[in-house]
Amino acid sequence: MPRDAVPPWRYAGVRIAAERLDGGVFESLDWAALIARYDTPDALFYLDSPYVGGEAD
């Protein structure tokens, strides 16, 4: 189906998320290294905890 045939509201959530994440940084580092690298007075961190059984990941 051509994209222009899909109602615009179907993409609204993606657009909103993209705008909110614009300028964000995604990293896969040890938590201490991440904070040492990016910590500033204006920084906000979301540190996803390890998953049980995912130690080998």
Beta strands, then each sheet from edge to edge (+ up, - down):
end
